[in-house]
Amino acid sequence: MPSSSTDASLGQMLWRQTWPMAIGVLALLGFQLVDSAFVARLGTAPLAAQSFTFPLTFLIIGVQVGLGIAIAALISRALGAGETARARCLGSLVLMVGSVILALLAFVLWWSQAAIFSRLGADEATRELIRDYWAPQLLAAWLGAVLYFFYSLFRAHGDTRLPGKIMVITSLFNLLLDPLLIFGVGPWAGLGLPGAAWATAIAFASGLLLVAKRLRQNDWLARDGLRRELAGSARPFVGIAGPAMVSQLMPPLASMLAISVVASLGESSVAAWGLASRLETLALVVVLALTMSLPPWLGRCYGAGDWAQVRQLVRLALRIVVGWQLTLGLLLALLSPWASQLLAGSPDVRDDLTLLIRFLLPSYAALGVCMLVVSAGNALGWPLRAMLMSTARLFLCYLPFLWLGASLGGLPGLAMGAAFGNVLAGVVAWQLMRRMLARRETGADTESKLLPRERT
C-alpha cells in the first residue's frame, strides 16, 4: 500500500502538471460561456441557432482530441524509452497529418450543412441564421484544432505551463473582440451572430503565432526520416488514434441525438440546452485539465513499466475528481437561479436553464470519473476498452434515459434521465478501471500487448 507521504508527493507533482492546464482550460471555456451569454442578448433565435451548431463543433473537437491523445501517448512513450529522435519525427508527422485531416472534415461539414441542420430539427429561419455563422465558425474550429495539436506536443514533453498561458491569452483576446464584433462600436452596427465566430478565429490565429514562435526555440521537430517513421509508426498511431477518435466522436453523435430530442420541446428549451452545454464544459474544467496533464505522465510510466505508480496516479486523480465535482455541482445547484439570471436573457430560457443546472451539475462527479477512465485507458494501451466504455456511457447509460425521461416528463424528465445516466456510467467506468489494472498487474491483460510500446 502506498504511504501517505508518497500520495502527498504524487499529489504535488500532479498539481504542478495540472494547474496550468486547469487555468488555461478555465479561461478557454469561460470565454465560450461568455460568448454564448453575449449571443443570448441578441435574442432566443440566434442563441438557438448557435446551440444547433454545438454538436458539430464538438465533432471537430472529438477528432482533434483523439489525434491529440495519440500524439501525447506515442511521443511520451518514446521519451520514456529514451528515443528522442523518434519523438521529434512523430511530432512533425502528427502536426502535418492532423491539420490536413481537420481541414477536410471542416470542408465536409460546410458543404453538407443544409442536410445536417435540417435533420437536427432546425427550421428554415434558424438555418438562415446558421448559414452566415457556419463558415467563420468552421474556420475558428480548424484554427483551434491546429493550436490544440501544438498544445499536445508541449504536453508530451512535460510542458503544461505554455499551453495554459496561451489559452488564457487567447481567451482574453476573444473576450475583448466579442462585444466589438457582435454588437459593434460607434456607428458600426457589428456582425451579430457571425461576429462571435470571427472573434474566436482571430484569437486562435494569434495563439498559433505565439506558440509557433516558442516552438522554434525547442528541438522537438524533425525534417529528416519522416517517411521511414511514418511507415514504422502508422500502425501504432492508428491503433491509438482510431479508437480514441471513435471514443471522442461518440459525445458529438450523442449530442446530435440529444438536441433532436430537445428540439421537440421548443425553442427556449434548445436555447437553455445550449447554455447548459457551455456550462457543462466549464464545470468540468478540472476533469478536462486532468485528461490533458495525466495521460503523458501515465504514458511515461507505461514506457518505463512502472505500474505501481500508474495505480497510485489513477486513484489519486479519481479522488480529486469526485471530491471537486460533487462539491461544485451541489454549490451550483443551489445557486442555479442566480446563474441562470446571469446567463440567459429570456425568462423562459432562464427557467429551463435553472432546471437543467439543478439536476445535471451534481451528476458530473460521476461523469468526470468516466471521462478520466477513458483518457487513462487510451494512455495505458487499452484504446479498445476505452472506446467501448465511451460508447456504453452514451448509448447504454445516457441517451436511453434522456429520451425516456423526455418522453415521460418533458424537460424535467429529460434532466433527471440525463443525470441518472451520468451516475450509472461513472459507476461502470470505475469498476472497469479496477479490473483493467488488476489484470495488468497479474499479467492477464492482452489488449495492451497488441500495441507495440516501442519500435526496436
N, C-alpha and C positions, 0 to 999 in steps of 0.2 A: 504494500500500500504506500502511495506517495506521502511524504511528510507534509505538514502544514507549511514548513519553510520552503519546500520545493514548489508547492502550489502558489505561495506568495511570490516566489521568484518568477515562475511562469506567468503569473498574473501581471507582474510589472512589465515583462517583455511583451506580453500580448497587448497591454495598454499602450506601450510605446509604438507598436506597429499599427494599432487600430485607431488611436485618437486623431492622427492627421487625416485619415480617410473618413472618420466619422464627421469631423468638422467640414471637410470638403463635400461629402455627400449631403450633409445637412444644408449647406449653402446651395448646392445644386438643386435639391428637391424643394428647398424653401422658395427659391425663385420660381419654380414651376407652379407651386401652390399660389404664390402671389400673382403670377401670370394669369392663372385661372380666375383669381379674385378680381383682377383688372377687367378681364373679359366679361365677368358677371355683371360689371357696371354698364356694359353695352346692352344688356338685356338677356332674357332667358333663351331666346332663339340662338344668338351667337354662342352662348355657353353650351347649349345642347349640341350645336354643330361641332364645336371643339371636342365635346365629350365623345361623339361618334368616331373621331379620329384616334382616340387614345388606344384602342385595341391594335390598330395598325402601327402606330408609333411603338407600342410595346413589342410588336412583331420584329421590328428592326432592332430594338434593344435586345430582344431574345437572341437574335443571330449574333449580334456583336458581343454579348456576354458569353455565349457558347464558344465563340472563337477566342475571346479573352481568357476563358478558363483553360483552353488548350495551350495558349501562349504561356500563361503563368506556370502551368503544370510542367510542360516539356522543358522550358528554359530553367525553371528552378530545379528540376531533377538533374539536368545537365550540369548546372553549377554545383549541386550537391555531390555529384560524382566527379567533380574536378574537370569537366570538359568545357572549358571556357571558349575555345574556338568554335565548337559546335553550337554553343549558346548564342554566339554572335551571328552565325549563319541562320539559326532559327529566328532570331529577332528580325533580320532583314526579310526573310521569306514571309513571315506571318503578317508583317505590316503591309507588304505589297498585295498578297493574296486577299487579305481581309478587306482592304479598301476596294478592290475590284468587285468582290462578292456583294458588298453592301451597295455599291453603285448600281449594279444590275438589279438588285432587289428593289431599290428606290424607284428605278425606271418602271419596273413591272407594276408597282403599286400606283404610280401616277397614271399609267396607261389604262389600268383596269378599275379606276376609281368609281366610275358610274355604277358598274355592276356590283362592286363590293358594298358601297354605301346603301344602295337600294335594298340589297339583301339583309343588311343590318337593321333596316327599318326606318331609314331616313326618308322623309318625304321630299318633294321636289323643291320646296322653298329652302329646306335645310341643306340639300345637296348643292343648291346655288351658292349658299354661304360657304360651304366646304370648298367649292371649286376654286375660289380665289385664294383660299388659305393653304391648300394642299401642296402646291408646288414649293413655296418657300419653306413649309414645314418639313417636306422631304429633304430639301437641301440642308436644313438645320439638323435633321436626324442623321444624315450622312456625315456631316462635319463632326457631330458629336460622337459618332461611331469611330471615326478615324482617331479622334482625340482619345477615346477610351482605349484603343489599341496601344497608343503610346503610354497611357497610364499603366496598362498591363505589363509592358516592357519594364517600366520603372519598378513596379511592384515585384516582378520576378527577381529583380536584382536587390530586393530588400529596401528600396527607397519608397516609402509611403508619404513622405513629407511634401515632395514636389507635387505629386498629383493632388494632394489635399490643398496646397496653396493655390494651384491653378484653378481648381474647382471654385474656390472662394472668389478669386479674381474675376473669372468669367461670370459667376453668379451676380456679383455686384455690378458688373458692366451691364448685364442683362436687365437688372432692376432699374438702372438709370435709363436705359433705352426704352423699356416697356411703355411708360406713360407718354414719352415723346412720340413714339411711332404708332401707338394705338390711338391716343386722343389728340395728338398734335400739340403745337405750341404757337401762340400768337395767331396770325391769320391762317396758318396752315392747319387744316382740319384733321390731319392724321390719316392712317391707313385702316383703322378699325381692326377687325379680327386678323387680317394678314400681318398687321404691324407686330403682333406678338411673335409670329414665326420669324420675321425678319430680325427682330431684336435678338432672338436666340441664335440665329445663323451668324450674325455679326459677332456675338460674344464668343461662340465656339471657334470662329475663324481666328479671333485674337488669341485664344488659348492655344491653338495649333502653332501660331507663330512663336509664342513663348516657349512651348515645350520642345519645338524643333531647335530653337537656339540653344537650349540646355543640353539636348541630346548630342549636339555636335561636340560638346566638351567631354563626352564619355565614349569609351571604345567598346560599345555594345553592339555595333552592327558590322557586317562584313560585306564585301563586294565579290570576293572570290570564293569558289567552292559551293555556290548556291545550288547549281544543278545537281551536283553529287549529293548534297544534303537533302534536297527535295526528294530525290529517289530513295534515300535511306529513311527519311523521317515522315514521308507521306502517310504510310500505313499507321504508325502510332498516333500521328496527328489526327487523322480521320477517326481512329479508334476512340480518341478522347473528344474531339470536337463534334463528331457526328451525334453520339448520344447526348452530349452536353447541349448542343443546339436543339435537339428534339425536346430535351427537358425544358429548355428556356422558351421554346416555341409553344409549349403547352399552355402557359399562362395567357399569352395573347389570343390563342384559339379559344380558350375558356372565356376570356374577356369578351370576345366577339359574341359567343353564345349567350353570355350573361347579359350584355347590353341589349341583345334582341329580346330577351325576356323582360328587361326593364322598360324597353320601348313600348311594350303593350300596356304599361301602367301610366303613360302620359309624359308630356314634355318636361314638366317640373321634376318628375322622378329621374328622367335621364340626366337633367342638369345636376341634380343632387348627387346622383351616382358618379358623375364625372368629378365633382368636387371631393367626394368620398375617396375616389381612386387616387387623386392627388394627395389627400391627407394620409391615405394608407402608406404610400411610399415614404412620406415624411415621417410618419410614426415608426416605421421600420428602419430608421436611419442607422441605428446601432447594428442591427442584423445585417443590413447591406454592407456596412463598413467591415464587419467581421467576415462576410463572404468574400471580400476583396483582400483583406490582410491575412486571414488564416490559411487559405489554400497554398500560397507559395511556401509558407513555413511548413505545412504538412507535406508538401512536395519534397522539400529538402530532407525531412525526416524519412520519407519514403525512399529517396535516393540513398540515404545512409543506412536504411534498415532499422531505424530506431522506433520500434512500435510501442515501446513503453511510454515515450514522450507523446506519441500520437494519441494514445488513450487519455493521458493527462490533459492535453490541449483540448481535445473534443469535449471532455467532461466539464472543464473549466468554462469553455465558450458557451456550452448549453446552459450552465447555471447562470451565467451573466445574462443570456438572452431571456430566460424565463423570468428572472427577478426584475429586470428592467422593463420588459414589455408588459408584464402584468401590472406593475405599479403605474406606468404611463397610461396604459389602457383604462384602468379604473379612474384615474385622475381626469382624463379627457372625457370619459363618460359622464362624470359629474359636471364638467364644465361645458358639456355639449351645447346648451342653449346659447351661451356667450360665443363659443367658437363658430356656430352657425350664423349668428348675427354679424360676426366679423367677416365671414367669407362670402355669404350669399346676399343677393340684392332683393329678390322676390320673397314675400312671406311664405308662399307655398314651397319654394325651394328650401328655405330655412327650416321649415317644419320637417320636411323629408330628410334633410341632412342631419338634423338632431336625432331622429330615429335611427338612422344608419350608424351614427357615431356610437350611440349607446350600446348597440348590440355587437358591432364589428370590432371596435378598438380593443376591448379586453381579450377577444379571441386571438389577437395577433401574437400573444405569448406562445400559443401552440403553433401558429403559422410560422413564427420565427424558428422554432425547433425544426420544422420540416425543411425550411429553406437552408438552414445550416447543415443539416444531414445531407441534403442533395449536393451542396457545394463541397463538403468534405469528401463525399463519395467520389466525385469527379477527380479530386486531387489525389486520392489514395488508390487509384487504379480500379475503381468499381463504377465506371460510367454507365454500364447497362443497368445496374441496380438503381443508380441514382435516377436514370431516365424513367424506369418503371415506378419509382417512388413518386416522382413528379407527376407522372401520368395518373397514378392512383389517387393522389391528393386531389386533383382537379376533377377527374371524370368518374371516380367512385365515391369520393367524400364531398366535394364542394358543389359541383353543378347539380347533381340529383337532388340534394336537399334544398339548394337555392330555388330550383324550379318547383319542387313540391311545395315549399313554403309560399312562393308567389302564387301558385295555383290555389292554395287553400286560404291564404290570409293577406294577399296583396303585398304592399311594401313591407309591413311589419313581419309578415310570414317570410318574405324573402330575406330580410335582415337576420331573423332567427335561424333560418335554414343555412345561410352562409356561415354564420358564427359556429353552428354545430359542426358543419363540415370542416372548418379550420381546426377545431378541437380534436375531432376524430383523426385528422391527418397528422397532427402533432404526436398523438399517442402512437400511431402506427410507425411513424418515422423513428421515434426514439427506440422502439422495440427492434426495428430493422438495424439501426446502428449498433446496438448492443450485440446482436447476433453476428454482424459482419466482423466486428473487432474480435469477438471470441473465436470465430472460425479462423481468422487470420493468425491469431496467436497460437492456435493449436495446429496450424498447418493444413487445415481442411479447406481453405479457400482456393478456388480455381480461377475465378474471373480475372483477378489481378495478375495471374501468371500468363494470361493471354496477351497482355500488352507489355512488350519489352520495355524495361525500365531504362536501359541504356543500350546504345549500339556499340558493339565491340569491333 
